[in-house]
Structure formats: structure tokens, C-alpha cells
């Protein structure tokens, strides 16, 4: 099945969904310097990426970064300098009770007494995943691929997800993906299909579309929102999506995404909107504002 629309001038296809089992052939890059999507209807955006967004309401330019030959090295240096705080915030957003000094102590190799083993494992798993992201970006190995996503998920959620490092349905477990809203409601997860086939197809559609998005800031925001909404994994989806989006950003010299614990309420409200209406605008704005 092909889904295609004409670009702004109607001169050609802006996107062509690749047939199953075939490599991406690419699509014309967006040259307008604004968040792509004007050429797509809401139905087409939902079909291709699983999310809708208001382009005019998102400003990716607020994302911090530098230009020049040493841009990536500088972004990694800023990332490393703030890594302990990034890990602490990520853990606190998941309900972890470790304080920042306790995270510093644990990461220095000293066990913190009086804390549950599950919380300790979560902090250490976050540390492993973020350090692996650092290595991938530094070595030039980071790619916006399922293999990299599975690798990072296998680290960050290895103590929590039913089957870490695999999409829902790819292993022996089935179902999953349902999300409980902060208001108490529940939104059903996307169907995963036989062997996770529907989620794999959705991932391919997403990355195919992003191949044509020039600005890495836009790619990162769209990826993070779409991957979070699809719930590719049984658990750890927001963390993995932020890791992947941060890899996209740092690989081009921009700052990693780190949502502070102080903005938990704002994250919850934007996620409620994302999951209940598929509108990713407020969540993408939050992520952009938390990457500087």
C-alpha cells in the first residue's frame, strides 16, 4: 500500500511508504526550515506516524546547541557534565525516591542503604543506557534504527520490562501497551500483530518519514513523540524514546533531552493529551524546552 501526498507546490510525492521487506528509497527532503507536516492531513499523519501536531505551535529552535567542527564534541561534553542530574531526573520521573546525592553515591560504586533494590537497579540501568548512548554518539555508531533502540531499551528497562530489547509481540509475551493516564483513565495500546509485525511496520513508516526531515531537532521531536505514543515496548518507552531522540540531537551538536522532575506535572498533562487525542504538540514543546 502506498501513501503519498504532493509537496507544498504539488510537484511530486512528499512521502512514499516503502513496501514490506524493501529498503527505504528515501523521499524529497523538507527544505522549508519549519516542522514538516503541512502537506499531510491529520488522517495521513496518524496513519504514518501515529500522532498529530500543530506545526505552527512548535518551536524547535529553542533547543540548545553549537555549530562548527567541534559541535558534537561540545554537545557530548555538556551531556557528560550534567549526566548525574539527567539520570536522577529520569529516575524521579519514574517514581524513584533516590535523592541527587544518593544517585551520586550509587554511581560512585557505593551502595545506598535503606533503598529498595528495584530503585537501585533502575538508577544503574539508566546509567548504563546513557553511557552506552554516549559511546554510540562518540564513535559515530548511533543510528535511528530499531537495532539501536532495542539495544538501549535492553539496558534501560532490563529490570522492568517483560521482555527488554524486543518490541511487544516479538517474543513469547503478547498484549501490553496500555497506558494509565494521570487522570485515572486507561488508553489501550497499539496492536502489535503477529511477531510484532504491526509495530515493526509502524517503526519503518516513522523512520522512512524522518529520512526526509532535514533538521535533526525536528527529527528528534517527531521520533520521541511517535515512539512514545506507539508504545513499542512493554515498559520503558518514554525513557527509550528520549534516549534515541537525544542521540539524534547530540549527533548533530545539539543538547540532549532531559525533563526535570520539577516539570513532572507538565509532562503528565502533555502525555495525557498525547495518549487520549494523539495530539503531540504540547509534549513536543516540552521536550524541546528541556533540551537546552
C-alpha positions as CSV (number, residue, x, y, z in Angstrom):
1,X,0.0,0.0,0.0
2,X,1.4,3.4,-0.9
3,X,0.5,6.6,0.9
4,X,1.7,9.7,-0.8
5,X,0.9,13.4,-1.0
6,X,2.2,16.2,-3.1
7,X,4.7,18.7,-1.6
8,X,3.9,22.3,-1.0
9,X,3.9,23.1,-4.7
10,X,2.2,19.8,-5.7
11,X,5.2,18.9,-7.8
12,X,5.8,15.4,-6.5
13,X,5.4,12.9,-3.8
14,X,6.4,14.1,-0.3
15,X,6.4,10.6,1.1
16,X,6.1,7.1,-0.2
17,X,5.6,4.2,2.2
18,X,8.1,1.5,1.5
19,X,6.7,-2.0,0.7
20,X,7.4,-4.6,3.4
21,X,10.8,-6.1,3.2
22,X,12.3,-3.5,1.0
23,X,14.9,-0.8,1.9
24,X,13.8,2.8,2.0
25,X,14.2,4.6,-1.2
26,X,14.0,8.0,0.5
27,X,11.8,11.0,-0.3
28,X,12.4,14.6,-1.1
29,X,13.8,16.5,1.9
30,X,11.8,19.2,3.5
31,X,13.7,22.5,2.8
32,X,11.4,25.0,4.4
33,X,13.2,25.0,7.8
34,X,9.9,24.5,9.6
35,X,8.4,21.5,11.2
36,X,7.1,19.3,8.3
37,X,3.5,18.2,8.1
38,X,1.7,20.9,6.3
39,X,1.4,18.6,3.3
40,X,-0.3,15.9,5.3
41,X,-3.8,15.7,6.6
42,X,-4.5,14.7,10.1
43,X,-5.5,11.2,8.9
44,X,-2.3,10.9,7.0
45,X,-0.2,11.9,9.9
46,X,-1.9,9.4,12.2
47,X,-1.5,6.7,9.6
48,X,2.2,7.4,9.0
49,X,3.4,8.4,12.5
50,X,0.6,7.7,14.8
51,X,0.5,11.3,16.0
52,X,-0.9,14.7,15.0
53,X,0.8,18.0,15.7
54,X,0.4,21.7,15.2
55,X,3.4,22.8,13.2
56,X,2.9,26.5,14.0
57,X,2.8,25.7,17.7
58,X,6.2,24.1,18.0
59,X,9.5,25.9,18.1
60,X,12.4,23.5,17.7
61,X,14.8,26.4,17.6
62,X,14.8,26.7,21.4
63,X,16.9,23.5,21.5
64,X,20.4,24.3,22.6
65,X,23.5,23.5,20.6
66,X,26.5,24.8,18.8
67,X,27.8,24.8,15.2
68,X,31.1,24.1,13.7
69,X,33.7,21.3,13.5
70,X,33.6,20.5,17.3
71,X,29.8,20.8,17.7
72,X,29.3,17.1,18.5
73,X,32.2,17.0,21.0
74,X,30.8,20.1,22.7
75,X,27.3,18.6,23.0
76,X,28.8,15.4,24.5
77,X,30.9,17.4,26.9
78,X,27.7,19.2,28.1
79,X,25.9,15.9,28.3
80,X,28.7,14.3,30.5
81,X,28.9,17.3,32.8
82,X,25.2,17.0,33.5
83,X,24.8,13.2,33.4
84,X,24.2,12.6,37.1
85,X,21.4,15.1,37.1
86,X,20.0,13.7,33.9
87,X,19.9,10.2,35.4
88,X,18.4,11.5,38.7
89,X,15.6,13.4,36.9
90,X,14.9,10.4,34.7
91,X,14.6,8.1,37.7
92,X,12.5,10.6,39.7
93,X,10.0,10.9,36.8
94,X,9.5,7.1,37.1
95,X,8.7,7.5,40.9
96,X,12.2,6.6,42.1
97,X,12.9,8.0,45.6
98,X,16.7,8.3,45.3
99,X,17.9,11.9,46.0
100,X,20.5,13.5,43.9
101,X,23.3,12.9,46.5
102,X,22.2,9.3,46.8
103,X,22.4,8.9,43.0
104,X,25.9,10.4,43.1
105,X,26.9,8.0,45.8
106,X,25.5,4.9,44.0
107,X,27.1,5.9,40.7
108,X,30.4,6.2,42.6
109,X,30.1,2.5,43.4
110,X,28.8,2.8,47.0
111,X,25.5,1.1,47.9
112,X,22.9,3.4,49.4
113,X,21.3,1.8,52.5
114,X,17.6,2.0,53.1
115,X,16.6,1.9,49.4
116,X,14.7,-0.8,47.6
117,X,16.8,-3.0,45.3
118,X,14.4,-2.2,42.4
119,X,15.2,1.5,42.7
120,X,18.9,0.9,42.8
121,X,18.7,-1.3,39.7
122,X,16.7,1.4,37.9
123,X,19.3,4.1,38.5
124,X,22.1,1.8,37.5
125,X,20.2,0.7,34.3
126,X,19.7,4.4,33.4
127,X,23.4,5.0,33.9
128,X,24.3,2.1,31.7
129,X,22.0,3.2,28.9
130,X,23.1,6.8,28.9
131,X,26.8,5.8,28.9
132,X,26.1,3.5,26.0
133,X,24.4,6.4,24.2
134,X,27.5,8.5,24.9
135,X,29.7,5.8,23.4
136,X,27.5,5.3,20.3
137,X,27.4,9.0,19.5
138,X,31.1,9.5,20.2
139,X,32.1,6.6,17.9
140,X,29.7,7.7,15.2
141,X,27.7,4.4,15.6
142,X,24.5,6.0,16.6
143,X,21.7,5.5,14.1
144,X,17.9,6.0,14.2
145,X,17.3,2.3,13.8
146,X,15.4,-0.5,15.6
147,X,18.7,-2.3,16.4
148,X,20.0,0.8,18.3
149,X,16.6,1.3,20.0
150,X,16.4,-2.3,21.1
151,X,20.0,-2.1,22.4
152,X,19.3,0.9,24.5
153,X,15.9,-0.5,25.7
154,X,17.6,-3.7,26.7
155,X,19.8,-1.7,29.0
156,X,17.4,0.9,30.4
157,X,14.4,-1.4,31.0
158,X,16.2,-4.8,31.7
159,X,14.9,-5.0,35.3
160,X,11.4,-3.8,34.5
161,X,10.1,-4.8,31.1
162,X,8.6,-8.2,30.5
163,X,11.0,-8.7,27.5
164,X,13.6,-6.0,27.3
165,X,15.2,-5.3,23.9
166,X,12.2,-6.5,21.9
167,X,9.1,-4.9,20.6
168,X,5.8,-6.1,22.0
169,X,4.8,-9.4,20.3
170,X,8.3,-10.3,19.1
171,X,9.0,-12.6,22.0
172,X,6.8,-15.1,23.9
173,X,4.6,-12.5,25.6
174,X,1.6,-10.8,24.0
175,X,-0.6,-7.8,24.6
176,X,0.6,-4.9,26.6
177,X,0.9,-1.3,25.6
178,X,-2.0,0.1,27.6
179,X,-1.3,3.4,29.3
180,X,-2.9,4.8,32.5
181,X,-3.5,8.5,32.3
182,X,-2.7,10.8,35.3
183,X,-6.4,11.4,35.5
184,X,-7.0,7.7,36.1
185,X,-8.3,6.6,32.7
186,X,-6.7,3.9,30.5
187,X,-5.8,4.1,26.8
188,X,-5.4,0.8,25.0
189,X,-2.0,0.2,23.4
190,X,-1.5,-0.2,19.7
191,X,-2.0,-3.7,18.4
192,X,1.4,-5.4,17.9
193,X,0.4,-8.0,15.3
194,X,1.9,-11.4,14.8
195,X,5.5,-11.4,15.9
196,X,5.3,-7.7,16.5
197,X,4.8,-7.1,12.7
198,X,2.4,-4.1,13.1
199,X,4.8,-2.3,15.4
200,X,7.8,-3.1,13.2
201,X,5.8,-1.7,10.2
202,X,4.9,1.4,12.2
203,X,8.6,1.9,13.2
204,X,9.6,1.6,9.5
205,X,6.9,4.1,8.5
206,X,8.2,6.5,11.1
207,X,11.9,6.3,10.2
208,X,11.1,6.4,6.5
209,X,9.2,9.7,7.0
210,X,12.0,11.1,9.2
211,X,14.6,10.3,6.4
212,X,13.1,13.3,4.6
213,X,13.3,15.7,7.6
214,X,16.4,17.8,7.3
215,X,16.5,19.4,10.7
216,X,17.7,16.9,13.4
217,X,15.8,18.9,16.1
218,X,12.6,18.2,14.2
219,X,13.5,14.6,13.6
220,X,14.2,14.1,17.3
221,X,10.9,15.7,18.5
222,X,8.8,13.7,16.0
223,X,10.6,10.5,16.8
224,X,10.2,10.9,20.6
225,X,6.5,11.7,20.4
226,X,5.7,9.0,17.9
227,X,7.7,6.2,19.6
228,X,6.2,7.2,23.0
229,X,2.6,7.0,21.5
230,X,3.2,3.7,19.8
231,X,4.5,2.0,23.0
232,X,6.8,-0.2,21.1
233,X,7.9,-2.0,24.3
234,X,6.2,-3.4,27.3
235,X,7.8,-0.8,29.6
236,X,10.5,1.9,29.4
237,X,9.0,3.6,26.3
238,X,9.4,7.2,27.3
239,X,13.0,6.6,28.6
240,X,14.0,4.8,25.4
241,X,12.4,7.4,23.1
242,X,14.2,10.2,24.9
243,X,17.5,8.3,24.7
244,X,17.0,7.9,20.9
245,X,15.9,11.5,20.4
246,X,18.9,12.6,22.4
247,X,21.2,10.6,20.2
248,X,19.7,12.3,17.1
249,X,20.3,15.7,18.7
250,X,23.9,15.1,20.1
251,X,25.0,13.5,16.8
252,X,24.4,16.9,15.2
253,X,25.8,19.1,18.0
254,X,22.5,19.8,19.9
255,X,21.8,19.2,23.5
256,X,20.2,16.0,24.9
257,X,16.6,16.0,26.2
258,X,16.3,15.9,30.0
259,X,12.9,16.6,31.5
260,X,13.5,17.9,35.1
261,X,11.5,16.3,37.9
262,X,10.1,19.8,38.7
263,X,8.2,19.5,35.4
264,X,6.5,16.2,36.1
265,X,3.0,17.7,36.2
266,X,3.6,19.4,32.8
267,X,4.9,16.1,31.4
268,X,1.8,14.2,32.7
269,X,-0.6,16.7,31.2
270,X,1.1,16.7,27.8
271,X,1.2,12.9,27.9
272,X,-2.5,12.7,28.8
273,X,-3.2,14.8,25.7
274,X,-0.9,12.7,23.5
275,X,-2.5,9.4,24.5
276,X,-6.1,10.5,24.7
277,X,-6.2,12.6,21.5
278,X,-2.9,11.7,19.6
279,X,-2.0,15.4,19.6
280,X,1.7,15.6,20.3
281,X,2.1,19.4,20.2
282,X,2.4,20.1,23.9
283,X,4.7,17.1,24.5
284,X,7.0,18.1,21.7
285,X,7.2,21.6,23.0
286,X,8.1,20.3,26.5
287,X,10.8,18.1,25.1
288,X,12.2,21.0,23.0
289,X,12.3,23.3,26.0
290,X,14.1,20.6,28.0
291,X,16.9,20.2,25.5
292,X,18.9,23.3,26.4
